[in-house]
Amino acid sequence: MSMLSAAERLAAARDPQRPNITDYIEGLFTDFFEQKGDRLCGEDGAILGGIALYHGMPVTVIGTRKGKSLEENLSCNFGMPNPEGYRKALRLMQQAEKFRRPVITFIDTFGAYPGLEAEERGQGESIARNLLEMSRLTVPVIAVITGEGNSGGALALAVADRVLMMENAVYAILSPEGFASILWKDSARSDEAAEMMKITAEDLLQMGIIDDIIPEPEGGAHQSLIKTILQTDQVLYRHLKDLIRQKGKALAAARYQKFRKMGTAAFDEETT
């Protein structure tokens, strides 16, 4: 694993040419069929989801969607979902539960959209509902943090049996800029905050927050899409093969305990 600082990994995670959900769908899955709408309010382009085949196995694929140009980013709200997006994701996960399909999510988001309209339509409730319902699923669930995973907006797709991270991805309660603004009233200290927050894949693996790290090509995932897809496929398939051998109720129970215990090992070490 390359020796980069947390700030350098954050910069790599935010690279506009980094592979996004559409790249992973095209590279890893076949026969993808997109499904739209939350059946309550509307469609949210910030979350892409549908059914597909993975190594010949039917799966449900869901992910936050960012673009690689200003026009693409505007069309999907820069990857910041509204409540409709989370409700769409929940609808697809409930469908996967009904038809016994594993769920695979891909996460790259600054966080849920914080606008007034989103709050009026139930942003907080939609995220909380996803956390509750994902904890109950009896089908295998794997989450892959591909870029930046911030706050409840990321966690709403990451209550999974296995949480995987790309080598240069980051995963945190909020952005380092937000952390620095709150703690020091100075967002310019974001690099310092990034180190303090322990947001890198290596840090999170040591703390038991994630389960595995997916290696990236030298220079970052955007340097070679083919190598990135091959590495992702290798790690993803290994974990999915293990999970599909386990019984549904046992999966849900283990997932619940996993999140209840998350981070406690590191805390226990610090207090002893």
Backbone as CSV, one residue per row, in Angstrom:
resi,resn,N_x,N_y,N_z,CA_x,CA_y,CA_z,C_x,C_y,C_z
1,MET,0.842,-1.191,0.000,0.000,0.000,0.000,0.885,1.252,0.000
2,SER,0.558,2.206,-0.850,1.372,3.415,-0.977,1.290,4.247,0.288
3,MET,2.393,4.952,0.596,2.482,5.740,1.821,2.052,7.173,1.538
4,LEU,0.766,7.405,1.519,0.226,8.739,1.306,-0.387,9.246,2.598
5,SER,-0.394,10.557,2.759,-1.046,11.148,3.921,-2.560,11.089,3.737
6,ALA,-3.281,11.324,4.829,-4.738,11.338,4.746,-5.221,12.419,3.778
7,ALA,-4.561,13.576,3.797,-4.954,14.665,2.899,-4.717,14.286,1.439
8,GLU,-3.623,13.574,1.173,-3.333,13.141,-0.200,-4.347,12.093,-0.660
9,ARG,-4.745,11.204,0.231,-5.759,10.209,-0.129,-7.116,10.888,-0.370
10,LEU,-7.406,11.906,0.434,-8.646,12.658,0.236,-8.653,13.319,-1.135
11,ALA,-7.521,13.882,-1.539,-7.430,14.508,-2.867,-7.640,13.472,-3.961
12,ALA,-7.071,12.276,-3.776,-7.264,11.208,-4.770,-8.720,10.763,-4.812
13,ALA,-9.353,10.678,-3.638,-10.760,10.265,-3.578,-11.668,11.261,-4.281
14,ARG,-11.244,12.540,-4.309,-12.066,13.588,-4.915,-11.700,13.875,-6.366
15,ASP,-10.749,13.147,-6.925,-10.361,13.404,-8.304,-11.576,13.277,-9.220
16,PRO,-11.867,14.281,-10.033,-13.080,14.249,-10.865,-13.110,13.120,-11.892
17,GLN,-11.936,12.560,-12.223,-11.902,11.471,-13.200,-11.895,10.093,-12.545
18,ARG,-12.051,10.053,-11.241,-12.090,8.781,-10.530,-13.281,7.951,-11.016
19,PRO,-13.133,6.613,-11.129,-14.270,5.788,-11.575,-15.498,6.014,-10.702
20,ASN,-16.651,6.075,-11.353,-17.896,6.282,-10.622,-18.808,5.067,-10.783
21,ILE,-20.026,5.173,-10.289,-20.941,4.025,-10.260,-21.192,3.456,-11.650
22,THR,-21.283,4.302,-12.663,-21.537,3.786,-14.011,-20.344,2.986,-14.533
23,ASP,-19.135,3.392,-14.170,-17.947,2.632,-14.563,-17.947,1.251,-13.912
24,TYR,-18.297,1.206,-12.633,-18.309,-0.086,-11.933,-19.415,-0.993,-12.470
25,ILE,-20.555,-0.425,-12.789,-21.635,-1.242,-13.342,-21.230,-1.813,-14.699
26,GLU,-20.654,-0.978,-15.547,-20.244,-1.451,-16.871,-19.113,-2.471,-16.796
27,GLY,-18.219,-2.323,-15.819,-17.065,-3.205,-15.735,-17.297,-4.500,-14.993
28,LEU,-18.234,-4.495,-14.018,-18.408,-5.653,-13.151,-19.654,-6.481,-13.448
29,PHE,-20.675,-5.869,-14.035,-21.969,-6.530,-14.159,-22.407,-6.628,-15.613
30,THR,-23.325,-7.530,-15.854,-23.949,-7.647,-17.170,-25.462,-7.534,-17.009
31,ASP,-26.117,-7.212,-18.110,-27.591,-7.169,-18.155,-28.180,-6.239,-17.094
32,PHE,-27.523,-5.101,-16.870,-28.041,-4.159,-15.882,-29.334,-3.537,-16.372
33,PHE,-30.336,-3.547,-15.500,-31.641,-2.956,-15.801,-31.945,-1.918,-14.729
34,GLU,-31.896,-0.639,-15.107,-32.103,0.436,-14.141,-33.570,0.531,-13.740
35,GLN,-33.788,0.826,-12.466,-35.135,1.055,-11.952,-35.159,2.434,-11.300
36,LYS,-36.200,3.198,-11.596,-36.252,4.596,-11.163,-37.445,4.847,-10.247
37,GLY,-37.326,5.925,-9.487,-38.443,6.431,-8.701,-38.603,5.784,-7.341
38,ASP,-39.164,6.571,-6.412,-39.396,6.054,-5.063,-40.842,5.646,-4.841
39,ARG,-41.685,5.811,-5.860,-43.109,5.481,-5.804,-43.884,6.363,-4.826
40,LEU,-43.262,7.462,-4.416,-43.920,8.393,-3.503,-43.866,9.831,-4.011
41,CYS,-42.666,10.230,-4.479,-42.474,11.633,-4.846,-41.860,11.797,-6.222
42,GLY,-40.784,11.085,-6.504,-40.150,11.277,-7.798,-38.860,10.499,-7.937
43,GLU,-38.091,10.888,-8.931,-36.815,10.248,-9.247,-35.664,11.142,-8.802
44,ASP,-34.622,10.522,-8.281,-33.434,11.254,-7.846,-32.229,10.696,-8.588
45,GLY,-31.627,11.530,-9.440,-30.494,11.088,-10.234,-29.223,10.878,-9.439
46,ALA,-29.192,11.303,-8.163,-27.988,11.141,-7.348,-27.778,9.706,-6.886
47,ILE,-28.805,8.873,-7.039,-28.669,7.445,-6.739,-29.113,6.651,-7.956
48,LEU,-28.246,5.739,-8.374,-28.509,4.860,-9.503,-28.696,3.452,-8.964
49,GLY,-29.721,2.756,-9.436,-29.950,1.402,-8.941,-30.715,0.546,-9.926
50,GLY,-30.567,-0.752,-9.768,-31.283,-1.682,-10.608,-30.843,-3.112,-10.336
51,ILE,-31.233,-4.008,-11.221,-30.850,-5.413,-11.105,-29.862,-5.754,-12.211
52,ALA,-29.014,-6.741,-11.948,-27.972,-7.108,-12.904,-27.516,-8.526,-12.605
53,LEU,-26.603,-9.016,-13.436,-25.959,-10.299,-13.195,-24.507,-10.054,-12.821
54,TYR,-24.062,-10.738,-11.772,-22.668,-10.674,-11.339,-22.122,-12.091,-11.311
55,HIS,-21.212,-12.390,-12.229,-20.711,-13.754,-12.410,-21.881,-14.724,-12.593
56,GLY,-22.892,-14.273,-13.332,-24.057,-15.089,-13.622,-25.105,-15.108,-12.533
57,MET,-24.863,-14.434,-11.418,-25.784,-14.426,-10.276,-26.617,-13.149,-10.278
58,PRO,-27.939,-13.256,-10.153,-28.771,-12.045,-10.062,-28.468,-11.278,-8.777
59,VAL,-28.240,-9.981,-8.908,-27.963,-9.123,-7.754,-28.685,-7.801,-7.943
60,THR,-28.832,-7.087,-6.847,-29.321,-5.704,-6.898,-28.136,-4.782,-6.665
61,VAL,-27.969,-3.808,-7.548,-26.846,-2.871,-7.497,-27.386,-1.465,-7.248
62,ILE,-26.831,-0.779,-6.269,-27.268,0.573,-5.922,-26.030,1.412,-5.637
63,GLY,-26.020,2.646,-6.081,-24.868,3.482,-5.771,-25.166,4.962,-5.912
64,THR,-24.436,5.765,-5.150,-24.508,7.210,-5.340,-23.804,7.558,-6.648
65,ARG,-24.330,8.537,-7.343,-23.834,8.849,-8.684,-23.258,10.266,-8.745
66,LYS,-21.984,10.338,-9.150,-21.329,11.607,-9.460,-20.978,11.618,-10.935
67,GLY,-20.825,12.804,-11.478,-20.391,12.926,-12.859,-18.916,13.254,-12.960
68,LYS,-18.427,13.300,-14.194,-17.025,13.644,-14.436,-16.874,14.993,-15.133
69,SER,-17.998,15.678,-15.281,-17.986,17.022,-15.850,-19.015,17.849,-15.092
70,LEU,-18.958,19.170,-15.257,-19.915,20.032,-14.560,-21.340,19.688,-14.965
71,GLU,-21.558,19.456,-16.238,-22.908,19.132,-16.716,-23.428,17.846,-16.072
72,GLU,-22.576,16.821,-16.025,-22.984,15.550,-15.425,-23.253,15.721,-13.931
73,ASN,-22.395,16.486,-13.250,-22.582,16.693,-11.820,-23.864,17.451,-11.515
74,LEU,-24.192,18.424,-12.338,-25.435,19.160,-12.132,-26.647,18.249,-12.290
75,SER,-26.561,17.301,-13.218,-27.694,16.410,-13.471,-27.942,15.437,-12.319
76,CYS,-26.910,15.181,-11.518,-27.075,14.251,-10.388,-26.766,14.927,-9.053
77,ASN,-26.906,16.254,-9.015,-26.776,17.021,-7.779,-25.446,16.758,-7.080
78,PHE,-24.386,16.582,-7.876,-23.034,16.368,-7.344,-22.963,15.166,-6.401
79,GLY,-23.822,14.187,-6.649,-23.785,12.967,-5.840,-24.358,13.112,-4.448
80,MET,-25.147,14.159,-4.203,-25.767,14.358,-2.887,-27.257,14.014,-2.975
81,PRO,-27.645,12.848,-2.478,-29.031,12.390,-2.659,-30.053,13.193,-1.871
82,ASN,-31.237,13.251,-2.435,-32.427,13.750,-1.768,-33.163,12.553,-1.146
83,PRO,-34.221,12.801,-0.357,-34.951,11.682,0.245,-35.482,10.695,-0.786
84,GLU,-35.856,11.200,-1.975,-36.369,10.303,-3.007,-35.327,9.250,-3.389
85,GLY,-34.050,9.644,-3.376,-32.999,8.696,-3.719,-32.872,7.591,-2.692
86,TYR,-32.913,7.966,-1.412,-32.810,6.954,-0.366,-34.038,6.054,-0.344
87,ARG,-35.202,6.614,-0.631,-36.414,5.783,-0.687,-36.384,4.855,-1.900
88,LYS,-35.813,5.333,-2.993,-35.642,4.451,-4.154,-34.709,3.300,-3.792
89,ALA,-33.601,3.617,-3.134,-32.658,2.577,-2.722,-33.325,1.571,-1.805
90,LEU,-34.126,2.054,-0.865,-34.822,1.154,0.049,-35.809,0.270,-0.710
91,ARG,-36.521,0.849,-1.662,-37.470,0.063,-2.466,-36.751,-1.069,-3.190
92,LEU,-35.570,-0.784,-3.737,-34.816,-1.811,-4.448,-34.266,-2.868,-3.493
93,MET,-33.871,-2.457,-2.290,-33.383,-3.436,-1.322,-34.508,-4.336,-0.825
94,GLN,-35.692,-3.776,-0.646,-36.831,-4.599,-0.243,-37.225,-5.564,-1.356
95,GLN,-37.093,-5.114,-2.588,-37.331,-6.007,-3.728,-36.298,-7.130,-3.753
96,ALA,-35.047,-6.794,-3.467,-33.998,-7.814,-3.414,-34.284,-8.830,-2.318
97,GLU,-34.774,-8.373,-1.194,-35.146,-9.274,-0.097,-36.243,-10.243,-0.546
98,LYS,-37.232,-9.720,-1.238,-38.345,-10.551,-1.695,-37.889,-11.636,-2.657
99,PHE,-36.978,-11.291,-3.571,-36.548,-12.242,-4.590,-35.194,-12.888,-4.278
100,ARG,-34.707,-12.672,-3.044,-33.497,-13.340,-2.542,-32.263,-13.010,-3.380
101,ARG,-32.097,-11.747,-3.711,-30.914,-11.299,-4.444,-29.948,-10.591,-3.511
102,PRO,-28.661,-10.883,-3.564,-27.680,-10.102,-2.803,-27.728,-8.635,-3.218
103,VAL,-27.382,-7.758,-2.286,-27.352,-6.318,-2.531,-25.901,-5.845,-2.494
104,ILE,-25.499,-5.112,-3.532,-24.157,-4.541,-3.597,-24.302,-3.034,-3.787
105,THR,-23.712,-2.261,-2.885,-23.811,-0.806,-2.989,-22.435,-0.196,-3.220
106,PHE,-22.420,0.915,-3.949,-21.197,1.667,-4.227,-21.420,3.098,-3.741
107,ILE,-20.495,3.591,-2.929,-20.714,4.855,-2.227,-19.607,5.855,-2.524
108,ASP,-19.994,7.013,-3.016,-19.086,8.127,-3.252,-19.913,9.402,-3.165
109,THR,-19.957,9.999,-1.985,-20.823,11.152,-1.782,-20.254,12.092,-0.724
110,PHE,-20.453,13.403,-0.932,-20.107,14.389,0.085,-21.044,14.254,1.282
111,GLY,-22.207,13.643,1.062,-23.234,13.502,2.085,-24.597,13.737,1.474
112,ALA,-25.622,13.528,2.254,-26.982,13.790,1.787,-27.164,15.283,1.522
113,TYR,-28.032,15.615,0.557,-28.278,17.023,0.237,-28.926,17.717,1.431
114,PRO,-28.344,18.841,1.918,-28.833,19.489,3.138,-29.845,20.606,2.904
115,GLY,-30.394,20.702,1.721,-31.283,21.814,1.402,-32.604,21.777,2.150
116,LEU,-33.243,22.931,2.244,-34.523,23.057,2.944,-35.580,22.138,2.346
117,GLU,-35.618,22.052,1.007,-36.626,21.227,0.354,-36.454,19.751,0.712
118,ALA,-35.196,19.313,0.791,-34.929,17.924,1.157,-35.398,17.648,2.584
119,GLU,-35.154,18.588,3.481,-35.594,18.401,4.864,-37.122,18.388,4.948
120,GLU,-37.770,19.221,4.153,-39.234,19.252,4.149,-39.826,17.926,3.687
121,ARG,-39.119,17.251,2.769,-39.622,15.978,2.236,-39.125,14.774,3.038
122,GLY,-38.464,15.021,4.176,-38.134,13.919,5.066,-36.757,13.332,4.908
123,GLN,-35.745,14.170,4.725,-34.388,13.665,4.533,-33.917,12.814,5.715
124,GLY,-34.057,13.348,6.918,-33.605,12.617,8.095,-34.334,11.299,8.279
125,GLU,-35.638,11.312,8.075,-36.432,10.088,8.235,-36.057,9.043,7.201
126,SER,-35.799,9.489,5.970,-35.470,8.519,4.912,-34.137,7.832,5.190
127,ILE,-33.165,8.574,5.722,-31.880,7.978,6.077,-32.053,7.016,7.244
128,ALA,-32.775,7.449,8.275,-33.001,6.586,9.435,-33.733,5.308,9.046
129,ARG,-34.693,5.426,8.139,-35.433,4.250,7.687,-34.518,3.263,6.983
130,ASN,-33.603,3.774,6.173,-32.662,2.878,5.500,-31.777,2.142,6.505
131,LEU,-31.304,2.865,7.518,-30.468,2.220,8.532,-31.228,1.080,9.209
132,LEU,-32.475,1.336,9.551,-33.292,0.316,10.212,-33.536,-0.884,9.307
133,GLU,-33.981,-0.610,8.092,-34.371,-1.708,7.209,-33.165,-2.493,6.696
134,MET,-32.027,-1.817,6.459,-30.845,-2.549,6.024,-30.352,-3.502,7.107
135,SER,-30.520,-3.116,8.367,-30.079,-3.986,9.455,-30.910,-5.265,9.533
136,ARG,-32.096,-5.260,8.909,-32.991,-6.419,8.977,-32.904,-7.337,7.762
137,LEU,-32.228,-6.916,6.713,-32.195,-7.715,5.492,-31.586,-9.086,5.757
138,THR,-32.176,-10.111,5.153,-31.663,-11.475,5.326,-30.943,-11.974,4.075
139,VAL,-30.658,-11.060,3.156,-29.827,-11.391,1.996,-28.454,-10.771,2.212
140,PRO,-27.411,-11.293,1.569,-26.080,-10.703,1.721,-26.052,-9.254,1.250
141,VAL,-25.360,-8.410,1.999,-25.207,-6.997,1.645,-23.721,-6.642,1.708
142,ILE,-23.204,-6.114,0.613,-21.817,-5.661,0.565,-21.807,-4.199,0.131
143,ALA,-21.107,-3.358,0.888,-20.952,-1.949,0.544,-19.505,-1.685,0.156
144,VAL,-19.314,-0.910,-0.901,-17.977,-0.559,-1.368,-17.851,0.963,-1.355
145,ILE,-16.939,1.488,-0.526,-16.662,2.927,-0.511,-15.650,3.186,-1.615
146,THR,-16.071,3.832,-2.688,-15.213,3.997,-3.863,-14.474,5.319,-3.890
147,GLY,-15.003,6.329,-3.213,-14.378,7.649,-3.224,-14.481,8.279,-1.858
148,GLU,-15.418,9.200,-1.713,-15.630,9.884,-0.448,-16.956,9.426,0.145
149,GLY,-16.924,8.960,1.381,-18.146,8.535,2.048,-18.345,9.356,3.312
150,ASN,-19.245,10.314,3.276,-19.411,11.225,4.408,-20.786,11.114,5.042
151,SER,-20.802,11.092,6.361,-21.985,11.306,7.168,-23.056,10.239,6.949
152,GLY,-24.272,10.541,7.435,-25.383,9.610,7.274,-25.754,9.396,5.829
153,GLY,-25.388,10.339,4.976,-25.664,10.179,3.549,-24.956,8.988,2.953
154,ALA,-23.774,8.657,3.493,-23.058,7.455,3.057,-23.530,6.230,3.825
155,LEU,-23.718,6.382,5.139,-24.103,5.246,5.973,-25.456,4.676,5.567
156,ALA,-26.323,5.492,4.977,-27.640,5.028,4.552,-27.576,3.939,3.492
157,LEU,-26.402,3.741,2.878,-26.202,2.644,1.920,-25.110,1.684,2.393
158,ALA,-24.673,1.817,3.634,-23.489,1.072,4.067,-23.701,0.190,5.293
159,VAL,-24.949,-0.071,5.681,-25.190,-1.017,6.771,-25.125,-2.416,6.140
160,ALA,-23.914,-2.942,6.054,-23.656,-4.131,5.242,-22.928,-5.209,6.029
161,ASP,-23.022,-6.450,5.516,-22.276,-7.561,6.102,-20.776,-7.375,5.918
162,ARG,-20.396,-6.800,4.781,-18.999,-6.491,4.507,-18.926,-5.062,3.983
163,VAL,-18.059,-4.261,4.592,-17.800,-2.904,4.112,-16.379,-2.886,3.560
164,LEU,-16.267,-2.665,2.254,-14.981,-2.646,1.571,-14.645,-1.211,1.190
165,MET,-13.349,-0.908,1.117,-12.926,0.436,0.717,-11.827,0.370,-0.311
166,MET,-11.921,1.233,-1.307,-10.804,1.419,-2.201,-9.637,1.989,-1.405
167,GLU,-8.432,1.694,-1.840,-7.223,2.077,-1.105,-7.151,3.571,-0.810
168,ASN,-7.592,4.409,-1.743,-7.514,5.857,-1.567,-8.856,6.496,-1.251
169,ALA,-9.830,5.694,-0.888,-11.120,6.242,-0.479,-11.035,6.747,0.952
170,VAL,-12.018,7.551,1.347,-12.114,8.042,2.723,-13.548,7.856,3.208
171,TYR,-13.697,7.705,4.525,-15.002,7.403,5.107,-15.057,8.093,6.466
172,ALA,-16.025,8.998,6.667,-15.999,9.816,7.872,-17.381,10.339,8.224
173,ILE,-17.485,10.921,9.431,-18.750,11.489,9.887,-19.087,12.790,9.182
174,LEU,-18.074,13.476,8.666,-18.250,14.691,7.877,-16.930,14.995,7.188
175,SER,-16.918,15.991,6.333,-15.703,16.325,5.602,-14.663,16.929,6.546
176,PRO,-13.371,16.794,6.240,-12.347,17.454,7.053,-12.537,18.967,7.132
177,GLU,-13.033,19.569,6.050,-13.287,21.018,6.080,-14.353,21.354,7.122
178,GLY,-15.407,20.541,7.160,-16.449,20.757,8.153,-15.950,20.521,9.565
179,PHE,-15.132,19.482,9.728,-14.552,19.170,11.036,-13.694,20.337,11.527
180,ALA,-12.823,20.854,10.636,-11.942,21.964,11.016,-12.740,23.220,11.331
181,SER,-13.815,23.442,10.599,-14.645,24.628,10.848,-15.313,24.564,12.214
182,ILE,-15.733,23.369,12.604,-16.399,23.208,13.897,-15.391,23.275,15.040
183,LEU,-14.274,22.542,14.891,-13.321,22.426,15.986,-12.465,23.669,16.171
184,TRP,-11.989,24.242,15.054,-11.041,25.364,15.140,-11.576,26.655,14.516
185,LYS,-12.796,26.614,13.963,-13.357,27.776,13.267,-12.475,28.199,12.098
186,ASP,-11.830,27.210,11.474,-10.877,27.509,10.401,-10.831,26.328,9.431
187,SER,-11.574,26.413,8.337,-11.624,25.311,7.368,-10.292,25.101,6.654
188,ALA,-9.394,26.102,6.715,-8.087,25.976,6.070,-7.222,24.902,6.742
189,ARG,-7.601,24.477,7.931,-6.844,23.450,8.635,-7.373,22.053,8.325
190,SER,-7.964,21.890,7.153,-8.579,20.610,6.785,-7.570,19.471,6.673
191,ASP,-6.344,19.767,6.229,-5.327,18.711,6.137,-5.010,18.153,7.527
192,GLU,-4.904,19.045,8.487,-4.652,18.623,9.867,-5.832,17.809,10.399
193,ALA,-7.023,18.250,10.052,-8.229,17.538,10.489,-8.289,16.143,9.885
194,ALA,-7.897,16.020,8.617,-7.944,14.726,7.940,-7.075,13.695,8.656
195,GLU,-5.905,14.124,9.115,-5.027,13.218,9.855,-5.641,12.837,11.198
196,MET,-6.218,13.796,11.869,-6.786,13.558,13.196,-8.017,12.655,13.141
197,MET,-8.800,12.745,12.066,-10.082,12.049,11.985,-9.958,10.552,11.703
198,LYS,-8.784,10.095,11.242,-8.598,8.665,10.922,-9.611,8.214,9.863
199,ILE,-9.529,8.829,8.697,-10.523,8.597,7.651,-10.061,7.650,6.559
200,THR,-8.803,7.206,6.601,-8.279,6.380,5.508,-8.675,4.918,5.687
201,ALA,-8.560,4.162,4.609,-8.920,2.747,4.636,-8.068,1.978,5.640
202,GLU,-6.778,2.286,5.688,-5.888,1.587,6.611,-6.282,1.849,8.065
203,ASP,-6.579,3.110,8.397,-7.015,3.456,9.752,-8.301,2.724,10.113
204,LEU,-9.242,2.735,9.200,-10.561,2.171,9.472,-10.524,0.647,9.555
205,LEU,-9.642,0.029,8.795,-9.489,-1.422,8.893,-8.940,-1.797,10.268
206,GLN,-7.973,-1.047,10.748,-7.395,-1.315,12.066,-8.425,-1.152,13.175
207,MET,-9.374,-0.232,13.001,-10.391,0.005,14.014,-11.601,-0.919,13.875
208,GLY,-11.620,-1.743,12.842,-12.743,-2.649,12.641,-13.970,-1.998,12.041
209,ILE,-13.813,-0.814,11.465,-14.942,-0.123,10.833,-15.237,-0.725,9.460
210,ILE,-14.192,-1.122,8.750,-14.357,-1.770,7.453,-13.753,-3.165,7.516
211,ASP,-13.989,-3.954,6.468,-13.579,-5.361,6.479,-12.446,-5.695,5.523
212,ASP,-12.213,-4.871,4.508,-11.149,-5.176,3.551,-10.839,-3.928,2.739
213,ILE,-9.625,-3.913,2.175,-9.168,-2.802,1.341,-8.927,-3.305,-0.077
214,ILE,-9.435,-2.580,-1.053,-9.234,-2.928,-2.464,-8.058,-2.113,-2.994
215,PRO,-6.973,-2.775,-3.413,-5.804,-2.033,-3.910,-6.143,-1.224,-5.158
216,GLU,-5.450,-0.097,-5.315,-5.616,0.743,-6.493,-4.322,0.769,-7.301
217,PRO,-4.412,1.060,-8.592,-3.200,1.238,-9.401,-2.368,2.390,-8.860
218,GLU,-1.094,2.384,-9.136,-0.223,3.478,-8.701,-0.737,4.804,-9.250
219,GLY,-0.877,5.779,-8.360,-1.392,7.078,-8.769,-2.879,7.233,-8.586
220,GLY,-3.571,6.143,-8.248,-5.010,6.232,-7.992,-5.854,5.464,-8.984
221,ALA,-7.105,5.222,-8.610,-8.011,4.415,-9.425,-8.244,5.004,-10.804
222,HIS,-8.169,6.324,-10.922,-8.430,6.978,-12.202,-7.308,6.769,-13.220
223,GLN,-6.161,6.233,-12.767,-5.043,6.006,-13.684,-5.254,4.782,-14.575
224,SER,-6.023,3.814,-14.118,-6.272,2.610,-14.922,-7.609,1.996,-14.520
225,LEU,-8.640,2.256,-15.306,-9.966,1.721,-15.004,-9.953,0.195,-15.058
226,ILE,-9.237,-0.378,-16.016,-9.214,-1.838,-16.150,-8.632,-2.487,-14.893
227,LYS,-7.490,-1.987,-14.413,-6.874,-2.549,-13.211,-7.779,-2.358,-11.996
228,THR,-8.422,-1.209,-11.924,-9.322,-0.946,-10.804,-10.487,-1.920,-10.789
229,ILE,-11.076,-2.166,-11.943,-12.201,-3.093,-12.032,-11.752,-4.508,-11.680
230,LEU,-10.601,-4.933,-12.158,-10.108,-6.280,-11.869,-9.857,-6.469,-10.372
231,GLN,-9.246,-5.481,-9.743,-8.979,-5.570,-8.309,-10.278,-5.579,-7.513
232,THR,-11.214,-4.738,-7.909,-12.508,-4.687,-7.223,-13.241,-6.008,-7.358
233,ASP,-13.231,-6.558,-8.549,-13.916,-7.822,-8.801,-13.343,-8.938,-7.933
234,GLN,-12.038,-8.988,-7.828,-11.387,-10.041,-7.057,-11.803,-10.010,-5.586
235,VAL,-11.768,-8.836,-4.989,-12.113,-8.713,-3.572,-13.615,-8.886,-3.356
236,LEU,-14.417,-8.256,-4.197,-15.866,-8.328,-4.069,-16.368,-9.760,-4.198
237,TYR,-15.884,-10.478,-5.195,-16.355,-11.838,-5.430,-15.972,-12.765,-4.274
238,ARG,-14.790,-12.580,-3.732,-14.344,-13.413,-2.603,-15.277,-13.248,-1.403
239,HIS,-15.649,-12.017,-1.096,-16.533,-11.793,0.044,-17.951,-12.270,-0.243
240,LEU,-18.422,-12.079,-1.464,-19.784,-12.518,-1.787,-19.896,-14.036,-1.733
241,LYS,-18.883,-14.751,-2.208,-18.901,-16.213,-2.145,-19.029,-16.697,-0.708
242,ASP,-18.358,-16.021,0.194,-18.436,-16.398,1.608,-19.822,-16.120,2.177
243,LEU,-20.399,-14.986,1.825,-21.680,-14.587,2.408,-22.851,-15.433,1.920
244,ILE,-22.848,-15.832,0.656,-24.002,-16.563,0.124,-24.110,-17.966,0.708
245,ARG,-23.068,-18.425,1.378,-23.131,-19.733,2.032,-23.790,-19.647,3.412
246,GLN,-24.030,-18.436,3.896,-24.592,-18.259,5.228,-26.111,-18.094,5.168
247,LYS,-26.791,-18.519,6.220,-28.238,-18.451,6.273,-28.707,-17.030,6.568
248,GLY,-29.906,-16.729,6.071,-30.410,-15.367,6.119,-30.524,-14.761,7.493
249,LYS,-31.175,-15.449,8.430,-31.357,-14.896,9.765,-30.025,-14.729,10.475
250,ALA,-29.102,-15.643,10.227,-27.772,-15.522,10.823,-27.040,-14.315,10.270
251,LEU,-27.234,-14.030,8.980,-26.624,-12.854,8.369,-27.123,-11.578,9.042
252,ALA,-28.435,-11.464,9.200,-29.011,-10.269,9.803,-28.535,-10.097,11.239
253,ALA,-28.477,-11.195,11.990,-28.035,-11.124,13.378,-26.566,-10.707,13.471
254,ALA,-25.736,-11.281,12.618,-24.312,-10.943,12.621,-24.091,-9.500,12.189
255,ARG,-24.876,-9.025,11.233,-24.757,-7.639,10.775,-25.112,-6.674,11.905
256,TYR,-26.155,-7.002,12.634,-26.555,-6.155,13.759,-25.443,-6.078,14.803
257,GLN,-24.885,-7.210,15.156,-23.816,-7.241,16.147,-22.555,-6.542,15.647
258,LYS,-22.295,-6.680,14.353,-21.124,-6.027,13.749,-21.175,-4.524,13.977
259,PHE,-22.325,-3.915,13.744,-22.434,-2.469,13.886,-22.533,-2.044,15.352
260,ARG,-23.066,-2.894,16.198,-23.097,-2.591,17.621,-21.684,-2.540,18.208
261,LYS,-20.802,-3.401,17.685,-19.445,-3.504,18.216,-18.444,-2.617,17.472
262,MET,-18.873,-1.969,16.428,-17.949,-1.251,15.558,-17.147,-0.187,16.311
263,GLY,-15.824,-0.287,16.220,-14.949,0.690,16.832,-14.634,0.439,18.294
264,THR,-15.316,-0.525,18.946,-15.100,-0.727,20.375,-13.728,-1.320,20.666
265,ALA,-13.189,-2.108,19.763,-11.871,-2.701,19.992,-10.798,-1.619,20.134
266,ALA,-10.848,-0.634,19.251,-9.873,0.464,19.323,-10.065,1.274,20.595
267,PHE,-11.323,1.471,20.989,-11.596,2.223,22.210,-11.075,1.484,23.438
268,ASP,-11.277,0.167,23.465,-10.810,-0.642,24.586,-9.285,-0.577,24.708
269,GLU,-8.583,-0.571,23.563,-7.127,-0.509,23.584,-6.640,0.821,24.171
270,GLU,-7.368,1.900,23.839,-6.975,3.226,24.309,-7.197,3.385,25.807
271,THR,-8.172,2.667,26.368,-8.525,2.840,27.773,-7.817,1.853,28.690
272,THR,-7.083,0.913,28.113,-6.361,-0.059,28.953,-4.905,0.362,29.145
